[in-house]
Amino acid sequence: MPWPQPYTKQHDLSLGDITAHVEEAGSGAPAIFLHGNPDTHNIWNTTIAALPQLRCFAPDLPGFAKSTAPVDHDLSLEAQGGFVRGIADALGLDRVHLVVHDIGGNYGCAFAALHPERVASLTVLNTIWSPSYRWHFWGRVWRTRVLGEAAMKLSFRPLFINQIRRGSRAMPRDYMELAYEEFTPATKRHVLRYYRAMSPPVWQGWDERLLAAKLKTQVIWGDKDPFIPTPFADGFGATPRHTPHGHWLMAEDPQLVANAIADFVAH
């Protein structure tokens, strides 16, 4: 079955030195969905298809797929939060529901910590947001110069798909094939730079700042994630909902995630 494409509108937004590509679907209260690595907005397609009651916006993060960024653009958490603010401002969204995953959680949580008054709710899926985290194997490889470049050159289709399957046993094959096609040489270079900028101490203080914002937050966690240990689900100020899924639970069980978002937004 081809990976669904639920979107009805596209936006290409000029945000300083970044061009942000954003897909839109549905109607109702606005929600921004932020993907992780090595994904694009397409990771959310099956979830968004099950949420027609929300006006869903799914951007490609800077350096991924159709969103462009110069090689020297700012990767601080302030700038990552600014990227989300720029999208909301450009689309005329005063207050939004945020749904975040993996490194998209850095962008979304930074925005939420900086601008809590603009966040109607925060839904967190398997995201790192703690200075006590220690990078997983591939994170350590990518953060190591020369070794990271070599690993990216060797990330051919079989290795790429094998590693995604390792993180999410039930990941649909159609999505894995699409993700591989979108993981371009430019994106690979960006991923190396991003991981090298994200040393765990960068989260120092930001974790406390997010908690101090006292946002309406829910955490939905795939406990079979080999990249982010389950205890990190407890760092967002909400009791996690644990599931028997892997790192990409929105692709493994999109209806579960969609239902959780819909119920949370409605109450």
Secondary structure as GFF3:
##gff-version 3
##sequence-region A 1 267
A	DSSP	beta_strand	9	15	.	.	.	ID=ss1
A	DSSP	beta_strand	18	25	.	.	.	ID=ss2
A	DSSP	beta_strand	29	34	.	.	.	ID=ss3
A	DSSP	three_ten_helix	41	44	.	.	.	ID=ss4
A	DSSP	alpha_helix	45	49	.	.	.	ID=ss5
A	DSSP	beta_strand	54	59	.	.	.	ID=ss6
A	DSSP	alpha_helix	77	90	.	.	.	ID=ss7
A	DSSP	beta_strand	96	101	.	.	.	ID=ss8
A	DSSP	alpha_helix	103	114	.	.	.	ID=ss9
A	DSSP	three_ten_helix	116	118	.	.	.	ID=ss10
A	DSSP	beta_strand	119	125	.	.	.	ID=ss11
A	DSSP	alpha_helix	137	143	.	.	.	ID=ss12
A	DSSP	alpha_helix	147	153	.	.	.	ID=ss13
A	DSSP	alpha_helix	157	167	.	.	.	ID=ss14
A	DSSP	alpha_helix	173	182	.	.	.	ID=ss15
A	DSSP	alpha_helix	185	197	.	.	.	ID=ss16
A	DSSP	three_ten_helix	200	203	.	.	.	ID=ss17
A	DSSP	alpha_helix	206	212	.	.	.	ID=ss18
A	DSSP	beta_strand	217	222	.	.	.	ID=ss19
A	DSSP	three_ten_helix	230	236	.	.	.	ID=ss20
A	DSSP	beta_strand	241	243	.	.	.	ID=ss21
A	DSSP	alpha_helix	249	252	.	.	.	ID=ss22
A	DSSP	alpha_helix	254	266	.	.	.	ID=ss23
###
